[in-house]
Amino acid sequence: MSSPTSSRRFRKLPARFASLVMPLVLSVLMTFVVSAISTARSLGFGADFFALWPSAWGISWAVAFPTLLLVLPVVRRIVALVVEAPAR
């Protein structure tokens, strides 16, 4: 039975969506940081930075998210080869 406070929280997605949500969040955060650094390095932190960075971020995210969806299974296999499985 749920408590009154738990009904105020947002509903979580089912576990089957984790394979999409993880690369989504990872791609948003990584492209946010990397595009900011790249744009600042090219333009500095002037008015041009804030005008151009959102489009640079959007383009980099549009490439990063599908790339992560394709590459993540390969990365998991590589990690499994290099890292010992946890003891059960």
C-alpha positions as CSV (number, residue, x, y, z in Angstrom):
1,M,0.0,0.0,0.0
2,S,1.4,3.4,-0.9
3,S,1.7,6.3,1.6
4,P,0.2,9.7,0.9
5,T,3.6,11.2,0.2
6,S,4.5,8.6,-2.4
7,S,1.5,9.5,-4.5
8,R,2.9,13.0,-4.8
9,R,6.1,11.7,-6.5
10,F,6.3,11.3,-10.2
11,R,5.7,7.8,-11.5
12,K,8.8,5.9,-12.6
13,L,9.2,4.2,-15.9
14,P,9.2,0.5,-16.0
15,A,12.6,-1.2,-15.8
16,R,12.5,-2.2,-19.4
17,F,13.1,1.5,-20.4
18,A,16.5,1.6,-18.6
19,S,18.3,0.7,-21.8
20,L,17.0,3.9,-23.4
21,V,16.9,6.2,-20.4
22,M,20.6,5.6,-19.4
23,P,22.0,6.6,-22.9
24,L,19.6,9.5,-23.1
25,V,20.7,11.0,-19.8
26,L,24.4,10.2,-20.5
27,S,24.2,11.8,-23.9
28,V,22.5,14.9,-22.6
29,L,25.0,15.5,-19.8
30,M,28.1,14.6,-21.8
31,T,27.2,16.7,-24.9
32,F,26.2,19.6,-22.6
33,V,29.7,19.7,-21.0
34,V,31.7,18.8,-24.1
35,S,29.9,21.3,-26.4
36,A,30.2,24.0,-23.8
37,I,34.0,23.5,-23.5
38,S,34.4,23.3,-27.3
39,T,32.3,26.4,-27.9
40,A,34.0,28.3,-25.2
41,R,37.4,27.3,-26.5
42,S,36.5,28.5,-30.0
43,L,34.6,31.7,-29.1
44,G,35.3,32.5,-25.5
45,F,32.5,33.3,-23.0
46,G,31.2,36.4,-24.8
47,A,27.7,37.0,-26.2
48,D,28.5,34.8,-29.1
49,F,28.9,31.8,-26.8
50,F,25.4,32.0,-25.4
51,A,24.0,32.6,-28.9
52,L,25.7,29.7,-30.6
53,W,26.2,27.1,-27.8
54,P,22.5,25.8,-27.7
55,S,22.7,24.9,-31.4
56,A,26.1,23.3,-31.0
57,W,24.8,21.3,-28.1
58,G,21.7,20.2,-30.0
59,I,23.7,19.0,-33.0
60,S,26.2,17.1,-30.8
61,W,23.3,15.5,-28.8
62,A,21.5,14.5,-32.1
63,V,24.7,12.6,-33.0
64,A,25.6,11.3,-29.5
65,F,22.3,9.7,-28.5
66,P,21.9,7.3,-31.5
67,T,25.7,6.6,-31.4
68,L,25.4,5.6,-27.7
69,L,22.4,3.3,-28.5
70,L,24.6,1.5,-31.1
71,V,27.8,1.5,-29.2
72,L,26.7,0.7,-25.6
73,P,26.2,-3.0,-26.1
74,V,29.8,-3.3,-27.5
75,V,31.1,-1.2,-24.6
76,R,29.3,-3.5,-22.1
77,R,31.0,-6.6,-23.7
78,I,34.4,-4.9,-23.6
79,V,33.9,-4.0,-20.0
80,A,32.9,-7.6,-19.2
81,L,36.1,-8.8,-20.7
82,V,38.2,-6.5,-18.7
83,V,36.4,-6.3,-15.3
84,E,35.9,-9.3,-13.1
85,A,32.2,-10.1,-12.5
86,P,31.0,-9.4,-8.9
87,A,30.9,-12.4,-6.5
88,R,27.4,-13.7,-5.9
